[in-house]
C-alpha cells in the first residue's frame, strides 16, 4: 500500500508492505525445515521540501527481522535487489555484511533514519549528501543492534545534454553489531551515464 501527498511545500510519501503465505517444503536458508509461514513487514515514511536552492529530505524505514528462526514463522521481510544496487545506503548491505544475513537484502532486518540534502552547484554540477543512522530491527546473537552511522555523497556533472559524469562514495562508522573492534567500511566509485 503506497501513497503520496503534499501539505503546503512539504511532499510526503508512505509505503506499507505485508508478506503472507506458507510453504510445506521448508526453506533451509531461512532456518525453516518443515511448514513455514511468512509474516514479514516493512514500512517507510518520508518527507521532502525545498528551502531556497536546497532540497531537504527526512526518511524513516523499517523491515522486520526474525527473532526465532526455529519457530516455523519467517518474520524476516524477504526481498532481493540486484547486486550492488544501494537501497538504504551506499556502503551498508551492498559492500558490507547485511543484518539479514543475506546479500542485496535491502530493508530486511534493518531500521534506519536518513537525512538528505541536494543542490545545484552550477548549471552543470549538482551535489547530494545523506546521513543515515542504521539499526538492526532484531538483535544479533550477541544482543547488539547498532549497525552504525553512514555518510554518503554524490557529485554529478553534465558533460553534454545526454552525458553525465558522477562520482559517489560512502563511509560507514561501524557499530557494535559487527563486533566491538570492527573496522569502519568505505567505498568510492565513478562513472559515465549516457541517456537516450
KAGI-V730840 format. One record per residue. N is the residue number from 1. RES is the residue in one small letter. PSI is psi as a letter, one per 40 degrees, with the letter a starting at -180 (* if undefined). NEAR is the number of other ideal C-beta (glycine too) atoms within 8 Angstrom. D_FIRST is the distance of its C-alpha to the first C-alpha in Angstrom with 1 decimal. Layout:
[[N & RES & PSI & NEAR & D_FIRST] [N & RES & PSI & NEAR & D_FIRST]]
This chain:
[[1 & x & h & 5 & 0.0] [2 & x & i & 7 & 3.8] [3 & x & i & 6 & 6.9] [4 & x & i & 8 & 10.6] [5 & x & i & 6 & 13.8] [6 & x & h & 8 & 17.4] [7 & x & h & 5 & 19.8] [8 & x & b & 4 & 23.3] [9 & x & e & 5 & 23.6] [10 & x & h & 9 & 20.6] [11 & x & h & 9 & 17.4] [12 & x & h & 11 & 14.3] [13 & x & i & 10 & 10.9] [14 & x & i & 11 & 8.2] [15 & x & h & 9 & 5.8] [16 & x & h & 9 & 5.3] [17 & x & h & 10 & 6.4] [18 & x & h & 6 & 8.8] [19 & x & h & 10 & 11.9] [20 & x & i & 6 & 14.4] [21 & x & i & 6 & 17.6] [22 & x & i & 7 & 21.2] [23 & x & i & 9 & 24.2] [24 & x & e & 7 & 27.9] [25 & x & e & 4 & 29.3] [26 & x & i & 10 & 28.3] [27 & x & g & 10 & 27.0] [28 & x & d & 7 & 29.8] [29 & x & d & 5 & 28.1] [30 & x & e & 11 & 25.5] [31 & x & e & 9 & 28.4] [32 & x & h & 12 & 27.9] [33 & x & e & 5 & 30.9] [34 & x & b & 7 & 30.5] [35 & x & h & 9 & 27.6] [36 & x & h & 14 & 24.4] [37 & x & h & 10 & 21.2] [38 & x & h & 11 & 17.9] [39 & x & f & 10 & 15.9] [40 & x & i & 15 & 14.4] [41 & x & i & 11 & 11.7] [42 & x & i & 14 & 10.6] [43 & x & i & 10 & 9.4] [44 & x & i & 12 & 10.6] [45 & x & h & 10 & 12.1] [46 & x & i & 11 & 14.5] [47 & x & i & 10 & 17.1] [48 & x & i & 10 & 19.7] [49 & x & i & 9 & 22.9] [50 & x & h & 9 & 26.2] [51 & x & h & 5 & 29.5] [52 & x & b & 4 & 32.5] [53 & x & e & 5 & 32.0] [54 & x & h & 9 & 29.7] [55 & x & h & 10 & 25.9] [56 & x & i & 11 & 24.6] [57 & x & i & 11 & 21.2] [58 & x & h & 11 & 20.0] [59 & x & h & 13 & 17.1] [60 & x & h & 10 & 16.2] [61 & x & i & 14 & 14.4] [62 & x & h & 12 & 14.8] [63 & x & h & 16 & 14.7] [64 & x & i & 15 & 16.5] [65 & x & a & 14 & 20.0] [66 & x & h & 13 & 22.3] [67 & x & e & 5 & 25.0] [68 & x & g & 7 & 27.1] [69 & x & e & 7 & 27.3] [70 & x & e & 5 & 29.8] [71 & x & e & 5 & 28.1] [72 & x & e & 8 & 26.4] [73 & x & h & 9 & 22.8] [74 & x & g & 13 & 20.9] [75 & x & e & 10 & 18.8] [76 & x & h & 12 & 18.6] [77 & x & h & 14 & 15.3] [78 & x & h & 10 & 16.6] [79 & x & i & 10 & 16.2] [80 & x & h & 7 & 18.9] [81 & x & i & 9 & 19.6] [82 & x & i & 5 & 22.7] [83 & x & h & 7 & 25.8] [84 & x & e & 6 & 26.4] [85 & x & h & 8 & 23.2] [86 & x & h & 8 & 22.4] [87 & x & c & 9 & 18.8] [88 & x & d & 13 & 19.5] [89 & x & i & 16 & 23.2] [90 & x & d & 12 & 26.0] [91 & x & d & 15 & 28.2] [92 & x & h & 16 & 26.2] [93 & x & d & 14 & 24.8] [94 & x & d & 12 & 26.2] [95 & x & e & 8 & 29.8] [96 & x & i & 11 & 30.0] [97 & x & i & 4 & 29.2] [98 & x & i & 14 & 25.6] [99 & x & e & 12 & 24.9] [100 & x & e & 10 & 23.2] [101 & x & e & 7 & 26.6] [102 & x & i & 9 & 25.2] [103 & x & i & 5 & 25.5] [104 & x & f & 13 & 22.8] [105 & x & e & 14 & 20.2] [106 & x & b & 12 & 18.1] [107 & x & e & 14 & 16.4] [108 & x & h & 17 & 17.7] [109 & x & f & 16 & 19.7] [110 & x & h & 19 & 19.5] [111 & x & h & 9 & 18.9] [112 & x & i & 15 & 19.8] [113 & x & h & 8 & 20.5] [114 & x & h & 15 & 21.3] [115 & x & h & 11 & 23.5] [116 & x & i & 13 & 24.2] [117 & x & i & 10 & 26.7] [118 & x & i & 9 & 27.8] [119 & x & i & 9 & 30.6] [120 & x & h & 7 & 33.0] [121 & x & d & 6 & 36.4] [122 & x & a & 5 & 38.3] [123 & x & d & 4 & 37.6] [124 & x & e & 6 & 37.1] [125 & x & i & 11 & 35.7] [126 & x & i & 9 & 32.6] [127 & x & h & 11 & 31.6] [128 & x & h & 10 & 28.3] [129 & x & i & 11 & 28.4] [130 & x & i & 12 & 26.0] [131 & x & h & 10 & 26.7] [132 & x & h & 15 & 24.5] [133 & x & h & 8 & 25.0] [134 & x & h & 16 & 24.1] [135 & x & i & 10 & 24.1] [136 & x & h & 15 & 23.5] [137 & x & d & 12 & 21.1] [138 & x & h & 9 & 23.8] [139 & x & i & 7 & 27.5] [140 & x & a & 9 & 29.6] [141 & x & d & 3 & 32.8] [142 & x & e & 7 & 34.7] [143 & x & e & 6 & 32.4] [144 & x & i & 10 & 31.3] [145 & x & e & 11 & 27.8] [146 & x & g & 10 & 28.8] [147 & x & d & 13 & 27.9] [148 & x & a & 13 & 29.3] [149 & x & h & 10 & 29.0] [150 & x & i & 16 & 28.5] [151 & x & h & 10 & 29.7] [152 & x & i & 13 & 28.8] [153 & x & i & 11 & 30.2] [154 & x & h & 10 & 30.3] [155 & x & h & 10 & 33.0] [156 & x & h & 11 & 32.8] [157 & x & h & 9 & 35.8] [158 & x & h & 9 & 36.0] [159 & x & d & 8 & 39.1] [160 & x & a & 5 & 38.9] [161 & x & d & 4 & 36.7] [162 & x & e & 6 & 34.6] [163 & x & h & 11 & 35.7] [164 & x & i & 9 & 34.5] [165 & x & h & 11 & 35.6] [166 & x & i & 11 & 33.4] [167 & x & h & 9 & 34.1] [168 & x & i & 12 & 31.7] [169 & x & i & 11 & 32.1] [170 & x & i & 14 & 30.9] [171 & x & h & 10 & 32.7] [172 & x & h & 15 & 31.2] [173 & x & h & 8 & 33.3] [174 & x & h & 12 & 33.0] [175 & x & a & 12 & 32.4] [176 & x & e & 9 & 33.9] [177 & x & d & 12 & 31.2] [178 & x & e & 10 & 33.3] [179 & x & i & 6 & 36.6] [180 & x & d & 4 & 38.9] [181 & x & f & 4 & 40.7] [182 & x & i & 9 & 37.9] [183 & x & i & 5 & 38.5] [184 & x & i & 9 & 36.1] [185 & x & i & 11 & 34.4] [186 & x & i & 9 & 34.3] [187 & x & i & 9 & 33.9] [188 & x & i & 8 & 34.6] [189 & x & i & 7 & 34.3] [190 & x & i & 7 & 35.0] [191 & x & i & 6 & 34.8] [192 & x & i & 7 & 35.1] [193 & x & h & 8 & 32.4] [194 & x & h & 6 & 33.5] [195 & x & i & 5 & 31.2] [196 & x & * & 3 & 32.4]]
